[in-house]
Amino acid sequence: MYIEIENFLSKKDCKYLINLIDQKHVRSTVAGPDDKQSVESDFRTSSTSTLTPDDPTILKIKKKIANYLDLDISKGEDIQGQLYEPGQYFKPHHDYFSGDSYTNHCLSSGNRTNTLMIFLNDDMEGGATAFPNINKKVKPKTGKAVVWDDMVDGEYQPDTLHEGQEVISGKKYIITSWWRENEWNTAEDSRLAVEHWKNLESEREGKIIFNRKEDLPKLTEAGFKVLQCPQEAWGIIQDAYRLLMLNPQPEQGVGRDIIDGGEIPTEMMSFDNLTSIRELLLEKLKPVHQEFCGNLDIEPAALYGIRSYNKGATLINHTDRIQTHHVSSIIIVDKDLDCGCNQTKGVPNDWPLEFHDHNGEVHQIYAEIGDIILYESATCLHGRPTPFKGNWYRNFYTHYKLSDYVFESK
């Protein structure tokens, strides 16, 4: 997970770096929300010094780090020095960026892939670097380096969560060297971030900003409609199903918080390797969704894959993502009702969708193979709370977003 390297720097170099940090340091910051690149926060209370990159000692150290990591030196950020005085700390965090901080710091340089940190002194109490996910702690020791991979093969490494624990007495000095996926270019990162936020602001001009499902419009009187799937789309679905039904997998992630019933209540036949088919289906199914909502402007939001509900499965009544799932559909792909039938509505083993319309009236909606249930999924409660009595019930969901509505959290 991490490696400790004794005597990575000499005591002479450590003393030189401490002197540089003492000469010039300012309050440390953390990545900010929205378009704020950095903000001061009680999450991190140390001081930071950006060390002059063309200083001969600094350049020598950076080259040594690049050689150790076997990385091109152009990928390395400027080395930073940090000073922790009594009572100061840095709470648990990752060095890689995500969300808004990725937008603000990574659009050209890419994310952080490697971290190498060096303790410059050990004449203090406290101040260990701890990794809480793996219950490990590294005590300061002059010249010792600690190195870890923030990303491996493009995947974040959550166990690199680490903290600078509070200094009890004395002062703690370290330097930190971060390395990126691409050549580090902070000026281009900033330019692209500014451009991103400007474009986003332009996109929001004339849009309707909302933060509750109650802010979304009622698109239809009943909130749902059942009809046959358009023939061209149905042909594509059948072709995809013949491929995907060979390898269903127990479902993970999406939807698992509202599904129950048995050891493996659902399996997923994912479209992850059929990206072009997913995009084609979203394109072919868009007109029927647009007609359903009164020809408002909509855009594709999601199509995950074919979900296979197994015997005993339930789907808790819920509403879908208010950010994006405004006009949705359930397409019935296949079902085995364990009664010698699969297309007879209302038979004992068939499995209705329970749907609460805009007036609170509850409907039991039955659908046959090849049917599409159009519904307002972000505003109307829906589910299948009665345990499924057949062998399998297979459908998939498509979701479209109202183009003129922009979600912003409070």
C-alpha positions in Angstrom: 0.0 0.0 0.0 2.8 2.4 0.9 6.6 2.1 1.1 8.9 3.6 3.7 12.4 4.5 2.6 15.0 5.3 5.2 17.5 8.2 4.6 16.0 9.2 1.3 17.4 12.7 2.0 20.5 13.6 3.9 20.3 15.5 7.1 22.1 18.4 5.3 19.4 18.6 2.7 16.7 18.4 5.3 18.2 21.3 7.3 18.4 23.3 4.1 14.7 22.7 3.2 13.6 23.6 6.8 15.4 26.9 6.4 13.5 27.6 3.1 10.2 26.7 4.6 10.8 29.0 7.6 11.6 31.9 5.3 8.3 31.9 3.5 5.1 30.0 4.3 1.4 30.8 4.2 -1.8 29.1 5.6 -2.4 25.8 3.8 -5.6 25.4 1.7 -7.8 22.6 0.4 -9.5 22.2 -3.0 -12.7 24.3 -3.0 -16.2 23.6 -4.2 -17.7 24.9 -7.5 -15.2 27.2 -9.3 -13.1 27.9 -6.2 -9.7 26.4 -6.8 -8.7 26.5 -3.1 -10.1 27.6 0.2 -8.9 27.8 3.8 -10.5 25.2 6.1 -10.3 23.8 9.6 -9.9 20.5 7.8 -6.2 21.5 7.3 -4.5 23.9 9.6 -0.8 23.7 8.6 1.3 26.2 6.6 2.6 25.6 3.1 5.7 26.8 1.2 6.0 26.3 -2.6 9.7 25.7 -3.1 11.4 27.4 -6.0 11.7 24.8 -8.7 15.0 26.1 -10.2 16.8 26.1 -6.9 19.7 23.6 -7.5 18.9 21.6 -4.3 15.2 21.4 -5.1 15.9 20.4 -8.7 18.3 17.7 -7.5 15.6 16.3 -5.2 12.9 16.4 -7.8 15.2 14.5 -10.3 15.9 11.9 -7.6 12.2 11.4 -6.9 11.5 11.1 -10.7 14.2 8.5 -11.0 12.8 6.5 -8.0 9.3 6.6 -9.4 10.5 6.0 -13.0 8.4 8.9 -14.2 9.2 11.7 -16.6 10.1 14.8 -14.5 7.6 16.9 -16.5 4.8 15.0 -14.7 5.9 16.3 -11.3 4.2 19.2 -9.6 6.4 21.8 -7.9 7.6 20.4 -4.6 5.8 21.8 -1.5 7.0 22.2 2.0 4.6 22.0 5.0 5.0 23.2 8.5 2.9 21.9 11.4 3.1 23.8 14.7 1.6 22.6 18.0 -2.1 21.9 17.6 -2.0 21.7 13.8 -3.1 18.8 11.6 -4.5 17.6 8.3 -7.6 15.4 8.6 -8.0 12.2 6.6 -8.0 12.8 2.9 -6.9 11.5 -0.5 -4.4 13.2 -2.7 -6.3 12.4 -5.9 -9.0 14.8 -7.1 -12.7 14.2 -7.8 -15.8 16.2 -8.6 -15.3 20.0 -8.8 -11.7 19.7 -7.6 -10.9 17.5 -10.6 -12.5 20.1 -12.9 -10.4 22.9 -11.3 -7.1 21.1 -11.2 -6.9 18.2 -13.7 -8.4 19.0 -17.2 -4.9 19.2 -18.8 -2.5 17.5 -16.3 -4.8 14.6 -15.4 -5.1 13.3 -11.8 -2.5 12.6 -9.2 -1.0 9.1 -9.7 1.8 9.1 -7.1 2.8 10.8 -3.8 6.2 10.9 -2.2 6.4 12.6 1.2 9.6 13.2 3.2 10.0 13.9 6.9 12.6 16.6 7.4 12.8 16.3 11.2 11.8 14.1 14.2 12.3 16.4 17.2 8.6 16.8 17.9 5.8 14.9 19.7 2.9 13.7 17.6 2.6 14.5 13.9 2.5 10.9 12.6 1.2 10.2 9.1 -1.7 7.7 9.6 -3.5 5.5 7.1 -6.9 4.8 8.8 -8.3 2.4 6.3 -5.4 -0.1 6.9 -4.7 0.9 10.5 -1.1 1.9 9.9 0.9 4.8 11.2 4.3 6.2 10.2 6.3 8.2 12.8 8.4 11.1 11.6 12.1 10.3 11.1 14.6 12.7 9.6 15.1 12.0 5.9 12.6 9.1 5.7 10.3 9.1 2.6 6.9 7.6 2.4 5.6 6.8 -1.1 2.3 5.5 -2.4 0.2 5.1 -5.6 -2.8 7.3 -5.6 -4.0 5.6 -8.8 -3.2 2.2 -10.4 -4.2 1.6 -14.0 -6.5 4.6 -13.9 -8.3 3.4 -10.8 -8.4 5.4 -7.5 -6.9 3.7 -4.5 -9.2 4.4 -1.6 -6.8 2.8 1.0 -4.4 5.7 0.4 -6.7 7.7 2.7 -4.2 9.4 5.1 -3.9 12.2 7.7 -1.3 14.3 9.3 -2.0 13.8 12.9 -1.9 16.7 15.4 1.5 17.9 16.6 1.6 18.0 20.4 4.9 19.9 20.9 7.7 21.1 18.7 7.4 21.7 14.9 7.0 19.2 12.1 8.5 19.8 8.7 7.8 17.7 5.6 8.0 18.1 1.8 5.5 16.5 -0.6 5.9 15.7 -4.2 2.8 14.8 -6.3 2.9 13.3 -9.8 0.3 13.5 -12.6 -1.1 11.3 -15.4 0.2 13.9 -18.0 2.7 16.7 -18.1 1.9 19.0 -15.2 0.6 22.3 -16.6 -1.2 24.3 -13.9 -1.7 27.3 -16.2 -3.6 25.2 -18.7 -5.5 23.4 -16.0 -6.7 26.8 -14.7 -7.5 28.1 -18.2 -9.6 25.0 -19.0 -11.4 25.2 -15.6 -12.3 28.9 -16.2 -13.6 27.9 -19.6 -15.6 25.0 -18.2 -17.3 27.2 -15.6 -18.1 29.9 -18.1 -19.6 27.4 -20.5 -21.7 26.0 -17.7 -22.9 29.4 -16.7 -23.9 30.0 -20.4 -25.8 26.8 -20.5 -27.7 27.8 -17.4 -28.9 31.1 -18.9 -32.6 30.8 -19.6 -32.8 27.4 -17.7 -35.1 26.6 -14.8 -33.1 26.0 -11.7 -34.6 23.5 -9.2 -33.6 21.5 -6.1 -36.8 19.5 -5.2 -38.9 17.0 -7.0 -41.9 19.3 -6.3 -40.2 21.9 -8.6 -40.5 19.6 -11.6 -43.6 20.0 -13.8 -46.4 17.4 -14.1 -46.0 16.3 -17.7 -49.1 14.2 -18.1 -52.4 13.8 -16.3 -51.9 10.2 -15.1 -48.1 10.2 -14.9 -47.8 6.9 -17.0 -48.8 5.2 -20.2 -48.5 1.7 -21.6 -48.0 0.9 -25.3 -46.1 -1.4 -27.5 -42.4 -0.8 -28.0 -41.6 0.8 -31.4 -40.8 -2.0 -33.8 -37.3 -0.9 -34.9 -36.2 -0.5 -31.2 -37.7 -3.8 -30.3 -35.7 -5.6 -33.0 -32.5 -4.1 -31.5 -33.5 -5.1 -28.0 -34.1 -8.7 -29.0 -30.7 -8.9 -30.7 -29.0 -7.4 -27.6 -30.9 -9.8 -25.3 -29.8 -12.8 -27.3 -26.2 -11.7 -26.6 -26.6 -10.6 -23.0 -28.7 -13.5 -21.7 -25.7 -15.8 -21.9 -23.9 -14.1 -19.1 -26.1 -12.5 -16.3 -24.3 -11.4 -13.2 -25.5 -10.8 -9.6 -26.4 -7.1 -9.6 -24.1 -4.7 -7.7 -24.4 -0.9 -7.1 -27.2 0.8 -9.0 -30.6 0.1 -7.4 -29.4 -2.4 -4.7 -30.7 -0.1 -1.9 -34.3 -0.6 -3.1 -34.2 -4.3 -4.1 -34.7 -7.2 -1.7 -35.6 -10.9 -1.7 -33.3 -13.8 -1.4 -29.6 -14.3 -1.8 -29.5 -13.1 -5.4 -32.8 -11.1 -5.9 -31.6 -9.6 -9.2 -29.0 -10.2 -11.9 -27.8 -7.6 -14.4 -27.1 -8.1 -18.1 -25.0 -5.0 -18.6 -24.7 -2.9 -21.7 -21.1 -1.8 -20.6 -19.6 -3.7 -23.6 -22.4 -2.7 -26.0 -22.0 1.1 -25.8 -23.0 1.7 -29.4 -26.2 -0.4 -28.9 -27.1 1.6 -25.7 -26.6 4.9 -27.6 -28.7 3.6 -30.5 -31.5 2.5 -28.3 -31.6 5.9 -26.5 -31.8 7.6 -29.9 -34.5 5.3 -31.2 -36.6 5.5 -28.1 -36.3 9.2 -27.6 -39.3 10.2 -29.9 -41.8 8.0 -28.0 -40.7 9.6 -24.7 -40.8 13.1 -26.2 -44.4 12.5 -27.4 -45.4 11.2 -24.0 -44.2 14.4 -22.3 -45.8 16.8 -24.8 -42.8 17.2 -27.1 -40.7 19.1 -24.5 -37.0 19.1 -25.1 -35.3 16.0 -23.5 -31.9 14.5 -23.6 -30.7 10.9 -22.8 -29.7 10.3 -19.2 -29.2 6.6 -18.5 -29.7 3.0 -19.8 -28.0 0.5 -17.5 -28.8 -2.9 -18.8 -31.4 -5.7 -18.6 -32.3 -6.5 -15.0 -33.5 -10.0 -14.3 -35.6 -10.2 -11.1 -35.6 -13.7 -9.6 -38.2 -15.5 -7.5 -39.0 -13.6 -4.3 -37.6 -10.3 -5.5 -39.2 -7.0 -4.4 -38.7 -3.5 -5.6 -39.4 -0.9 -2.8 -41.6 2.0 -3.8 -39.4 4.9 -4.6 -38.9 7.9 -6.9 -35.8 8.1 -9.2 -33.0 10.7 -9.5 -34.5 14.1 -9.5 -31.4 15.5 -11.2 -31.9 13.5 -14.5 -34.6 10.8 -14.5 -37.6 13.0 -15.5 -39.1 11.0 -18.4 -38.5 7.3 -18.1 -39.7 3.9 -19.4 -39.7 0.2 -18.4 -39.4 -2.1 -21.4 -40.5 -5.7 -20.7 -38.0 -8.0 -22.4 -38.9 -11.5 -21.1 -40.7 -13.2 -18.2 -41.2 -16.7 -16.9 -44.2 -16.8 -14.6 -43.8 -20.5 -13.6 -47.3 -21.2 -14.8 -46.9 -22.2 -18.4 -47.6 -18.6 -19.5 -45.6 -15.5 -20.1 -47.9 -13.0 -21.8 -51.2 -13.2 -20.0 -51.9 -10.0 -17.9 -53.2 -10.4 -14.4 -52.5 -14.1 -14.0 -51.7 -15.1 -10.4 -47.9 -15.1 -10.9 -47.7 -12.0 -13.0 -46.0 -9.1 -11.4 -47.6 -5.6 -11.6 -45.9 -2.3 -11.2 -47.4 -0.4 -8.3 -47.7 3.3 -9.5 -48.9 6.3 -7.5 -50.1 9.0 -9.9 -50.0 12.8 -9.4 -53.2 12.6 -7.3 -52.0 9.9 -5.1 -54.2 7.2 -6.7 -52.5 3.8 -6.8 -52.5 1.8 -10.1 -51.5 -1.8 -10.6 -49.9 -1.8 -14.1 -49.5 -5.1 -15.9 -47.4 -5.3 -19.1 -46.5 -8.0 -21.6 -43.3 -8.8 -23.3 -42.6 -6.1 -25.9 -44.6 -3.5 -23.9 -43.1 -0.2 -22.8 -44.4 1.6 -19.7 -43.7 5.3 -19.9 -43.8 7.1 -16.6 -42.7 10.2 -14.7 -40.1 8.5 -12.5 -38.7 11.4 -10.6 -42.0 12.7 -9.4 -44.3 9.6 -9.0 -43.8 6.9 -6.5 -43.5 3.4 -8.0 -42.2 -0.1 -7.3 -43.0 -3.8 -7.1 -43.4 -4.3 -3.3 -45.2 -7.7 -3.7 -42.6 -10.6 -3.9 -42.3 -12.0 -7.4 -43.7 -15.6 -7.6 -42.4 -16.6 -11.0 -38.9 -17.7 -12.1 -37.7 -14.5 -13.7 -39.0 -11.1 -14.9 -36.6 -9.2 -17.2 -36.9 -5.5 -18.1 -34.7 -2.5 -18.6 -35.1 1.2 -17.8 -34.4 4.2 -20.0 -34.2 7.7 -18.5 -34.3 11.1 -20.2 -33.7 14.5 -18.7 -35.8 17.7 -19.3 -33.2 19.8 -21.1 -34.5 23.1 -19.7 -34.2 22.0 -16.1 -31.0 22.3 -14.2 -30.6 20.8 -10.7 -28.6 22.7 -8.0 -28.4 21.4 -4.5 -29.3 23.9 -1.7 
